[in-house]
């Protein structure tokens, strides 16, 4: 198994956190929230940070499981930054605009918040790991066929 450099992991965490925070801000628009949190981030969230990692940091790997590991780490950091940005902003907006839809955030206690975060993180990690694996297979296939042409 190939060892992933700490520099690549740090950059992937930064790219994923920026994507999660940006999507959290966009999710404050009520009709976009389900699209982003239920479709975009779990199923397409690992692609953008890994493409940035490959293009900007010249990451190169021949092992598909490396991409699966990077996808799962990307999913975790996306979930963490999304929750850290989205929940406080919903609280602040709900304090200012009483009629703003609060997505049930005000009813969460500490135990439910942690349980909710763990459940969402598991979904994001698993789906982004599979997506990272598929991305790695496609990336290595294209890279091998580009060398033969």
MODELLER restraints for C-alpha pairs under 7 A, 6 or more apart:
rsr = mdl.restraints
at = mdl.atoms
rsr.add(forms.Gaussian(group=physical.xy_distance, feature=features.Distance(at['CA:12:A'], at['CA:49:A']), mean=6.07, stdev=0.5))
rsr.add(forms.Gaussian(group=physical.xy_distance, feature=features.Distance(at['CA:12:A'], at['CA:53:A']), mean=6.40, stdev=0.5))
rsr.add(forms.Gaussian(group=physical.xy_distance, feature=features.Distance(at['CA:12:A'], at['CA:74:A']), mean=6.66, stdev=0.5))
rsr.add(forms.Gaussian(group=physical.xy_distance, feature=features.Distance(at['CA:13:A'], at['CA:74:A']), mean=6.44, stdev=0.5))
rsr.add(forms.Gaussian(group=physical.xy_distance, feature=features.Distance(at['CA:13:A'], at['CA:77:A']), mean=6.06, stdev=0.5))
rsr.add(forms.Gaussian(group=physical.xy_distance, feature=features.Distance(at['CA:15:A'], at['CA:49:A']), mean=5.31, stdev=0.5))
rsr.add(forms.Gaussian(group=physical.xy_distance, feature=features.Distance(at['CA:16:A'], at['CA:49:A']), mean=5.65, stdev=0.5))
rsr.add(forms.Gaussian(group=physical.xy_distance, feature=features.Distance(at['CA:16:A'], at['CA:74:A']), mean=5.55, stdev=0.5))
rsr.add(forms.Gaussian(group=physical.xy_distance, feature=features.Distance(at['CA:16:A'], at['CA:77:A']), mean=5.76, stdev=0.5))
rsr.add(forms.Gaussian(group=physical.xy_distance, feature=features.Distance(at['CA:16:A'], at['CA:78:A']), mean=5.14, stdev=0.5))
rsr.add(forms.Gaussian(group=physical.xy_distance, feature=features.Distance(at['CA:17:A'], at['CA:77:A']), mean=5.69, stdev=0.5))
rsr.add(forms.Gaussian(group=physical.xy_distance, feature=features.Distance(at['CA:17:A'], at['CA:78:A']), mean=5.41, stdev=0.5))
rsr.add(forms.Gaussian(group=physical.xy_distance, feature=features.Distance(at['CA:17:A'], at['CA:81:A']), mean=5.23, stdev=0.5))
rsr.add(forms.Gaussian(group=physical.xy_distance, feature=features.Distance(at['CA:19:A'], at['CA:78:A']), mean=6.69, stdev=0.5))
rsr.add(forms.Gaussian(group=physical.xy_distance, feature=features.Distance(at['CA:20:A'], at['CA:78:A']), mean=4.46, stdev=0.5))
rsr.add(forms.Gaussian(group=physical.xy_distance, feature=features.Distance(at['CA:20:A'], at['CA:79:A']), mean=6.64, stdev=0.5))
rsr.add(forms.Gaussian(group=physical.xy_distance, feature=features.Distance(at['CA:20:A'], at['CA:81:A']), mean=5.24, stdev=0.5))
rsr.add(forms.Gaussian(group=physical.xy_distance, feature=features.Distance(at['CA:20:A'], at['CA:82:A']), mean=4.58, stdev=0.5))
rsr.add(forms.Gaussian(group=physical.xy_distance, feature=features.Distance(at['CA:21:A'], at['CA:81:A']), mean=5.46, stdev=0.5))
rsr.add(forms.Gaussian(group=physical.xy_distance, feature=features.Distance(at['CA:21:A'], at['CA:82:A']), mean=5.18, stdev=0.5))
rsr.add(forms.Gaussian(group=physical.xy_distance, feature=features.Distance(at['CA:21:A'], at['CA:85:A']), mean=5.89, stdev=0.5))
rsr.add(forms.Gaussian(group=physical.xy_distance, feature=features.Distance(at['CA:23:A'], at['CA:36:A']), mean=6.86, stdev=0.5))
rsr.add(forms.Gaussian(group=physical.xy_distance, feature=features.Distance(at['CA:23:A'], at['CA:82:A']), mean=7.00, stdev=0.5))
rsr.add(forms.Gaussian(group=physical.xy_distance, feature=features.Distance(at['CA:24:A'], at['CA:82:A']), mean=5.15, stdev=0.5))
rsr.add(forms.Gaussian(group=physical.xy_distance, feature=features.Distance(at['CA:24:A'], at['CA:85:A']), mean=6.16, stdev=0.5))
rsr.add(forms.Gaussian(group=physical.xy_distance, feature=features.Distance(at['CA:24:A'], at['CA:86:A']), mean=5.00, stdev=0.5))
rsr.add(forms.Gaussian(group=physical.xy_distance, feature=features.Distance(at['CA:25:A'], at['CA:86:A']), mean=6.72, stdev=0.5))
rsr.add(forms.Gaussian(group=physical.xy_distance, feature=features.Distance(at['CA:27:A'], at['CA:33:A']), mean=4.22, stdev=0.5))
rsr.add(forms.Gaussian(group=physical.xy_distance, feature=features.Distance(at['CA:27:A'], at['CA:36:A']), mean=6.57, stdev=0.5))
rsr.add(forms.Gaussian(group=physical.xy_distance, feature=features.Distance(at['CA:42:A'], at['CA:123:A']), mean=7.00, stdev=0.5))
rsr.add(forms.Gaussian(group=physical.xy_distance, feature=features.Distance(at['CA:42:A'], at['CA:124:A']), mean=4.80, stdev=0.5))
rsr.add(forms.Gaussian(group=physical.xy_distance, feature=features.Distance(at['CA:42:A'], at['CA:127:A']), mean=5.85, stdev=0.5))
rsr.add(forms.Gaussian(group=physical.xy_distance, feature=features.Distance(at['CA:42:A'], at['CA:128:A']), mean=6.24, stdev=0.5))
rsr.add(forms.Gaussian(group=physical.xy_distance, feature=features.Distance(at['CA:43:A'], at['CA:127:A']), mean=6.00, stdev=0.5))
rsr.add(forms.Gaussian(group=physical.xy_distance, feature=features.Distance(at['CA:43:A'], at['CA:128:A']), mean=6.32, stdev=0.5))
rsr.add(forms.Gaussian(group=physical.xy_distance, feature=features.Distance(at['CA:43:A'], at['CA:131:A']), mean=6.95, stdev=0.5))
rsr.add(forms.Gaussian(group=physical.xy_distance, feature=features.Distance(at['CA:45:A'], at['CA:75:A']), mean=6.73, stdev=0.5))
rsr.add(forms.Gaussian(group=physical.xy_distance, feature=features.Distance(at['CA:45:A'], at['CA:128:A']), mean=6.73, stdev=0.5))
rsr.add(forms.Gaussian(group=physical.xy_distance, feature=features.Distance(at['CA:46:A'], at['CA:71:A']), mean=5.29, stdev=0.5))
rsr.add(forms.Gaussian(group=physical.xy_distance, feature=features.Distance(at['CA:46:A'], at['CA:74:A']), mean=5.75, stdev=0.5))
rsr.add(forms.Gaussian(group=physical.xy_distance, feature=features.Distance(at['CA:46:A'], at['CA:75:A']), mean=6.30, stdev=0.5))
rsr.add(forms.Gaussian(group=physical.xy_distance, feature=features.Distance(at['CA:46:A'], at['CA:128:A']), mean=5.49, stdev=0.5))
rsr.add(forms.Gaussian(group=physical.xy_distance, feature=features.Distance(at['CA:46:A'], at['CA:131:A']), mean=6.78, stdev=0.5))
rsr.add(forms.Gaussian(group=physical.xy_distance, feature=features.Distance(at['CA:46:A'], at['CA:132:A']), mean=6.31, stdev=0.5))
rsr.add(forms.Gaussian(group=physical.xy_distance, feature=features.Distance(at['CA:53:A'], at['CA:59:A']), mean=6.04, stdev=0.5))
rsr.add(forms.Gaussian(group=physical.xy_distance, feature=features.Distance(at['CA:54:A'], at['CA:60:A']), mean=6.78, stdev=0.5))
rsr.add(forms.Gaussian(group=physical.xy_distance, feature=features.Distance(at['CA:62:A'], at['CA:140:A']), mean=6.38, stdev=0.5))
rsr.add(forms.Gaussian(group=physical.xy_distance, feature=features.Distance(at['CA:64:A'], at['CA:133:A']), mean=5.76, stdev=0.5))
rsr.add(forms.Gaussian(group=physical.xy_distance, feature=features.Distance(at['CA:64:A'], at['CA:136:A']), mean=5.07, stdev=0.5))
rsr.add(forms.Gaussian(group=physical.xy_distance, feature=features.Distance(at['CA:64:A'], at['CA:137:A']), mean=5.97, stdev=0.5))
rsr.add(forms.Gaussian(group=physical.xy_distance, feature=features.Distance(at['CA:65:A'], at['CA:133:A']), mean=6.43, stdev=0.5))
rsr.add(forms.Gaussian(group=physical.xy_distance, feature=features.Distance(at['CA:67:A'], at['CA:132:A']), mean=5.05, stdev=0.5))
rsr.add(forms.Gaussian(group=physical.xy_distance, feature=features.Distance(at['CA:67:A'], at['CA:133:A']), mean=5.43, stdev=0.5))
rsr.add(forms.Gaussian(group=physical.xy_distance, feature=features.Distance(at['CA:67:A'], at['CA:136:A']), mean=5.27, stdev=0.5))
rsr.add(forms.Gaussian(group=physical.xy_distance, feature=features.Distance(at['CA:68:A'], at['CA:129:A']), mean=4.55, stdev=0.5))
rsr.add(forms.Gaussian(group=physical.xy_distance, feature=features.Distance(at['CA:68:A'], at['CA:130:A']), mean=6.30, stdev=0.5))
rsr.add(forms.Gaussian(group=physical.xy_distance, feature=features.Distance(at['CA:68:A'], at['CA:132:A']), mean=4.59, stdev=0.5))
rsr.add(forms.Gaussian(group=physical.xy_distance, feature=features.Distance(at['CA:68:A'], at['CA:133:A']), mean=4.40, stdev=0.5))
rsr.add(forms.Gaussian(group=physical.xy_distance, feature=features.Distance(at['CA:69:A'], at['CA:129:A']), mean=6.33, stdev=0.5))
rsr.add(forms.Gaussian(group=physical.xy_distance, feature=features.Distance(at['CA:70:A'], at['CA:132:A']), mean=6.79, stdev=0.5))
rsr.add(forms.Gaussian(group=physical.xy_distance, feature=features.Distance(at['CA:71:A'], at['CA:128:A']), mean=4.96, stdev=0.5))
rsr.add(forms.Gaussian(group=physical.xy_distance, feature=features.Distance(at['CA:71:A'], at['CA:129:A']), mean=4.47, stdev=0.5))
rsr.add(forms.Gaussian(group=physical.xy_distance, feature=features.Distance(at['CA:71:A'], at['CA:131:A']), mean=6.75, stdev=0.5))
rsr.add(forms.Gaussian(group=physical.xy_distance, feature=features.Distance(at['CA:71:A'], at['CA:132:A']), mean=4.40, stdev=0.5))
rsr.add(forms.Gaussian(group=physical.xy_distance, feature=features.Distance(at['CA:72:A'], at['CA:125:A']), mean=4.52, stdev=0.5))
rsr.add(forms.Gaussian(group=physical.xy_distance, feature=features.Distance(at['CA:72:A'], at['CA:126:A']), mean=6.43, stdev=0.5))
rsr.add(forms.Gaussian(group=physical.xy_distance, feature=features.Distance(at['CA:72:A'], at['CA:128:A']), mean=5.35, stdev=0.5))
rsr.add(forms.Gaussian(group=physical.xy_distance, feature=features.Distance(at['CA:72:A'], at['CA:129:A']), mean=4.27, stdev=0.5))
rsr.add(forms.Gaussian(group=physical.xy_distance, feature=features.Distance(at['CA:73:A'], at['CA:125:A']), mean=6.93, stdev=0.5))
rsr.add(forms.Gaussian(group=physical.xy_distance, feature=features.Distance(at['CA:75:A'], at['CA:124:A']), mean=5.04, stdev=0.5))
rsr.add(forms.Gaussian(group=physical.xy_distance, feature=features.Distance(at['CA:75:A'], at['CA:125:A']), mean=4.67, stdev=0.5))
rsr.add(forms.Gaussian(group=physical.xy_distance, feature=features.Distance(at['CA:75:A'], at['CA:128:A']), mean=5.37, stdev=0.5))
rsr.add(forms.Gaussian(group=physical.xy_distance, feature=features.Distance(at['CA:76:A'], at['CA:121:A']), mean=5.88, stdev=0.5))
rsr.add(forms.Gaussian(group=physical.xy_distance, feature=features.Distance(at['CA:76:A'], at['CA:124:A']), mean=6.51, stdev=0.5))
rsr.add(forms.Gaussian(group=physical.xy_distance, feature=features.Distance(at['CA:76:A'], at['CA:125:A']), mean=5.49, stdev=0.5))
rsr.add(forms.Gaussian(group=physical.xy_distance, feature=features.Distance(at['CA:79:A'], at['CA:121:A']), mean=5.80, stdev=0.5))
rsr.add(forms.Gaussian(group=physical.xy_distance, feature=features.Distance(at['CA:79:A'], at['CA:124:A']), mean=6.68, stdev=0.5))
rsr.add(forms.Gaussian(group=physical.xy_distance, feature=features.Distance(at['CA:87:A'], at['CA:105:A']), mean=6.98, stdev=0.5))
rsr.add(forms.Gaussian(group=physical.xy_distance, feature=features.Distance(at['CA:90:A'], at['CA:102:A']), mean=6.09, stdev=0.5))
rsr.add(forms.Gaussian(group=physical.xy_distance, feature=features.Distance(at['CA:94:A'], at['CA:100:A']), mean=5.69, stdev=0.5))
rsr.add(forms.Gaussian(group=physical.xy_distance, feature=features.Distance(at['CA:94:A'], at['CA:102:A']), mean=6.38, stdev=0.5))
